[in-house]
Amino acid sequence: MNVNWNVLETAGRMKTIEIFYNFMIMDANMNVLWRNPDKVDQRQASRMDAAWGDRSWREAAYRKECGLFGDMEEKAGNEEVAAAFRERLRKVAGFQFVPEPMPMRNDKGAVVYYLFFASPNRTGARIVKDIFNKYRTKGMR
């Protein structure tokens, strides 16, 4: 969560740059995406704001559920957060082609980050999609 969203958005709007981007889901989970979002340190939430571009990550990362004592926020899964970031790369940054990201795992099989590819180029996206699909299940247990 160290790259500012403005860098990604500028690259997308240029329509000439292809990027690989590591979305550090483990960092986000350890520091921001807690079961109780009200207890997250404001400095960590600000890091997420800068990486996401705004506070809309809250809607992506938490679902409102009706509980016994009123509405509750339940943490969404990693895949849902990654899917929302993928949509953001397309719709907000303006990258035309953003294949499904590749989950990159540690030796225990936990997803450490999602490797995104974003491009204005269909051919580049097709090549990366084929590579990602070839290795998508590698390291899963």
N, C-alpha and C positions, 0 to 999 in steps of 0.2 A: 504494500500500500504506500509506496514511496513515489510513484509517478503521478504527477498532477494531471487531472482529467483534461485540463486545457491543452496539454501536449497531444493527447489522443485526439481530441476534437479538432485541433488545428490540422493534424495529419489527415484526418478523414475528410475535412472540407477542402483540402488541397486537390484531392482526386488523382494524385500521382504517386502516393506513398503506400507501400504494403508494410504491415507491422506484425511482429510476433510480440505478444504481451503476456507476461506471467501475472495472473490474478491470484494473489497470495491468500487463498481461502483459509489456510491454517492461521496465518497472522490475524486475519479478520475474526476468525472464531475465537482465538485466544484473547483478543483485545477489545473486540467490539460486539460481535454477534453472540451475546450471552442470552441465556434463557430469560433473564430479567433485564431488558434494555435500560431501565431507569437507573441501574447501578453502574453503568459503564462510565468510566472516567471521560470527562468532556474533551480532554486532549486527544484521546483515542477516537472518539466520535468525530472530532474535527479532522483527523487524519483520513477517516473513511469518507467524510464529506469531500475532501480535496481529491481523493482518488476516484470517487464516483461522480464528482462534479456538482453535487447538491445533496440534499437530505433525502431524496427519493429512495435511497437504499433501504430506509426503514420499511416502506411498503413492500419491497421485494423480499426483505429478510424476515418479516413477521406477518403472520396471518391473524386476523381478528377472529376469535372463536367465542361463541356464546357459552359462558360458564354458569355455574350454580349461583354465583354472586355477581353476575353481570359480565360484560365483555372482558375477554382476556386476550393477551397477545401470545401467540405460540411461535417459536422460532421455526422458520422454514428450513428445508434441507439444503445442503450445499448445491445440489443440482439446480434447484429453483433459483438460488442466488446467481449462479453462473448463467442460467438462461436469461435472467433479467439483465445482467451485464451485457450479454450478447445482443439483446434487443437494443440496449442503449448504444452500443457501438454502431448498430445499423441506423436506428432512427434519430439519435441525437448527434453522434459524431459524423454520420453520413457515409460510412463505409458500405458499399453496395453488397459486398460478399463477405460474410462472416460465418464460416462453417462451425458446426458444433465443436466446442473446445475439447482439448485432450486433457483428461485428468492425469496429473503427474503424481505418482505415489511414492511413498517411502518404502523401506524394506519390510515394513509390517503391513503394507497394502493400504494405508491411510492416504487420502488425497491431501497433498501438501499445497499444490497450486493447480490452476487450470491454465493450460497453454492455449491462448487465443491467437488466431490468425485473422487479420482484417485487411481487406483489399478493395480497390476499385476494379480489379482485374479478374474476370471469370476464370481464365486459364490458371492463374496462380492459385486461386481458391480451389479449383478442381484437383490440382496436384496435391495441395496440402490436405484436402479432405481424404484423398486416397491414402496418403501416408498415415494420417491420424487413424483412419479406420483399420488399417493394417495392424497398428500397435495398440489400439484402444483397450483391449482386454489383457495386454501384457502386464504382468505383475499383480493381477487380481488373484485373490485367493478364494 
